[in-house]
Amino acid sequence: MDVDPVCGLCNSMLEDDYHLFFGCSYSSDIWRYLQRLMGLRETIHTDWDDQIRWCVENIKGVNAVGTIKKLIFNAYIYHIWGERNRKTFTQTSMHASVIFYKIIDDVRLRMASCKASIPDCNESRDLAARMRCTVEFYLPTQKAIIWQKPETGEVTINSDGSLCDEGAGYGAIIRDEHGTPLGAVTGSAIPSSITVHELQGIEAGLQLAHLKGFPKVSIQTDSITALRYLKEDGSKPPWTCHHVWESIKSLKAQFARCSSSHIYREANGYADLIASFGPDGRFVELHPSSFPEDLKKKVLDDANGKVYYG
């Protein structure tokens, strides 16, 4: 079937991905209204990559506000593509205002079906009012997150793994009962799964502790999955983790005492940070005396505890 290369929504320009969703006068009008609805500055770039980058930076978040924005964006793409196909294959069309309200109705119904609750703040209330969504508001509670100090004569290993489009890495830091850093290690890896890299961070921390001759260690990880394996509650790591898991078990046996516990991500900031370094090497030791000032502050923040809202 021959399809007219001219955009069926505006009948004036050749259709491509950028034009269809952001360059067409029909779709761009809808997009501008949606940007206002989300409380975002009206921005339409002239390049597809720049526009998508803007969307990624501004339409995000794991809370309900971020979810609503992502639902709006997804519904927009869905309905614009649907209108394009309707015009192409049935020669019928809907007014832009109809598509706009279809998008709003889709998001509103989705939010109503999942009984969303969002933190009570001006941004949340403004967005819910503009969308006319039925949501429950709650007041954030204050939580104190404290780094868990090891027992006297014992050191703590805080570890973490990192996985992103740019690559994968892991890291660990060793501290005494005062929170003083005694050593740190980081490394890069071939991207696999986040569980693999979390375990690689634990392995690297144990290797460093063994090299430094510490007899008793306490492993702290913010990965519930990795902790389950460390507790050896019967859970078996996937085959992709077999090599690193066998190494961890061998290393654990070399200490007089090796315990493990869960730590909140908020108190695991330094391990999280060095896991994302991604240096060229599998075991790169970092000396505490060489830590930049901002990293030294991160270590102190972890050790002294933080307060956050959740």
N, C-alpha and C positions, 0 to 999 in steps of 0.2 A: 504493500500500500504506500503510495506517495503521500508524504506529509509536507505541507507548505512550510518552508523554513522561516517565514515571517511569523512573528509572535501573534497568536490568535487573540490575546487579551487586549493589545493596543493597536494591532494591525498597522504598525508603522516601522518596526525595527526587526532585524534578524534575531531569532531566539537562540539564546545560550543559557547556561545555568545562572550566570550573574544577572543577565537581563530579566529572565523570568521572575526571579524572586526579589530583586532589588532595583533593577534599572527600568522596568516597565512602569509606565504611569499608573496603570491599574493596580498592580501589586504594591508599588512604593507608597501610594496613598494609604493603603491598609496598614502597611508596616509602620508608617509614621504615627498613625493613630494608636497602634499597639505600643510603640515606644513611649508615647505620652501616658498610656494606661499603666505601664510598668514603672513610671516615674523616672524614665531614662531620657537623657538629652537626645533629641532627634539627630541621628547620625546615619548617613548613607554614603559609603565610600564608592569610589569609581572602579575599584578592583575587587574581584571575588575573594582573593586571599586576605586582603585588608579587612573586608567586610566580615568574613568568617572569624578572623582574629578578634575583631571588635565584639562579635557576638559571644565568643568564648570567654572574653574578659569581663563582660557585663551581664551575661545571663548565666549565673552560676550560683552555687550554694547548696548545702545539704539540708538546710532548714526549710520550713514550709514556704517562706517568701521566695527562696531560690527555686523550689519545686513549682510554684505557680508560674514564675517567669519561664521556666523551661517548658512547662505545659503549653504556655501561650505560644512560644516559638515553634514547638512541634506541631501544634494545631495549625499555625500559620502555614508552615511548609506543606502540611497535608492538604489543606483546603485550596491553596494556590495551585498545587499540582492537580488536584481534582477538577478545579475550574478550567485549567488548561486542557485536560483530557475531555471534559464535557464540550468545550468549544470546538476542539479538534475533531471529535468523533460523532457528535450529535448536532453540531451547529446551533446549540442553545447556550445561553449564558445567564448569569445572575449579576445583579448590580453589586458593586463593591461593598456597599453598606450591608447587604445581605450576608456576604462572606464574612465580614467583620463580626456581625452578631452571631453567626454560626460558630466562629472561633471562641467567642466569649461563652456561649452556651456550652460548648464541649468542655471547656476548662471548669466552668461552674459545676457541671454535673459530675465531673471527675473528682473535684474537691469535696462535693457533698457525699459521694459514695464512699470515700475513704475516711470521713469524719476527721478532717484535719484539725490539728491544734497548733497554734503558732504563738511565739512569745509576744507579750503585750508591750508594744512600743509604737511610736508614731508611724514608722515605715510600714509595719504590719497592718495597723488599722487603716492607713490610707489606701494601701493596695487592696485589702479586703473590701473596703467601701467602694472603690472604683470598679472592682470586679463583681460586687454584690454577692460575694461568696459567703456561705454559711460555715463559719469556723469558730472554734473555741479558742479564746485567748487565755494564756497562763502567764503568771509572773515568774520570771527566771529566779532560781534559787542560787544562793551563794554557796560555793563549795571550796573548801581548802584542800589543795593537793600537796602532800608532803612527801619528799623523797625519803625512802625507807633506809635508815642507817643500818649498817651491818653490826654484828656483835663485835666486841673487843677481840682483837686477834684475827679478825676475818676481813676480807675486802669484798666490795660489791662490784659486779660486772654489769653495767647497763649496756644493752645492745639493741640494735635496730637494723632493719633492711630497707632498701629503697628500690623502686621499680617505676620507670617512666619511659616516655617515648625516646628520650636521649640516651638511655642505658640503665644499668642496674649497679647497685653497690651495697655495701654493708659497713657497719662500724661498731666499735665498742669502746667504753671508757672504764678504767678501774679506779675506784676511790676508797679511801679509808673511812673510819667511822665519823670523821670530822667533815667529810665531803671533799677532802683534799685530793685532787687528781694525781694518781701515781703513774699513769700511762694511758695511752689510747692507741687504737689501731683502726685503719680503714682499708678498703679494698674495692676493686671493681670486679664485675662478673659478666658473663654472657647472660643476657636477659632470659629469665625462666619464669618462675612464679614467685609471688611475694613471700610465700612460705619458705621456699628455698633460700631466699636472700635473708630472711629473718634468722634462719638456722645458721647461715654462713656468718652472720654477725656474732652469734653465740659461740660458734666454733673459733672465730678469730679472737674473741675475748678470752676464752679458755686457753688458747695457745699462748697468748701474751702473759696471762697469769702464771702459766706453767714455766715460761721462760724466765720470769722474774722471781720464781721460787716461792710464791705465796701458797701456804699449805691449805688454807680454808677460803672458800669462795661462795658468794651468794649471787646467783644469776637473777637479774631483773629484766623482764621483757614486757613490752606492751602488746605482744601478740598472744592472744588466748590459744590459738592453734599450736604455736610453738611450745607454750607452757604445758599444754596437754601432753605433748610428746615427752617433755622433760620430766613430768610427773609419772610417766610410764603407767598410765591408767588403763592400758590395753589398746589405746589408739595407735594405729600404725601409720607412719608417714608414707606418702605416695612414693612410687618407685623412683621418681625424679629426685627425691631427697635422700635416697638410700646411702649414697656415698658420704654425704656430709653428716648424716645422722649416725652412721657407724663411727665416724671420726669423733663426734661429740661424746658418744658413749665411752670410747676409749680414753678420751681426755678426762672425763668426769672421774673415772676409776683411779686416776693418778693423784687425786687430792684426798687429804685426810677427811675433809668434809666438803660437800658440794650440794647446796640447796638451791631452790628456784622459787620465784614468786612473780606475781603480776604487778606491774606498775602502770599508773595512768600515763598516757602520752604526754600530758602537760608537765609531768615531772621527769620525762625522758628526753628532754629537748636537745641536750648535747649529742646523745647517741643518734638521735634522728638527724641532726645537722651533719655530723661527719659521715653518716651513711649515704648522704646525697653528694658527697665530694666527688666520688667516682674517679679516683686517681688511676694512673696506668700501673696496675700491680695488684696482686692478690693479698699481700700482707705488707702494708705500709705503716710503720710505727710512727706515731706522733708524740713528741716530747712535750710535756706540760709547760716547760719553760719557754717554749716557742709559740704557745697559743697567742693569737692576737687578742687585743683587749676585749673586743666584742664577744669572742668565744669564752674568755675567762668569766665575763659577766653571765653568759649562758650557764656555765658550770655552777656559779654561785646561785643563780635563780633556781636551778634544779634542786640544789642542796638545801636552800633556805625555805623552799615551798612557795606556792603561788595560790592566788585566789582567782577563780574564774566563775562565770555564770553559765549554768546549764539547765 
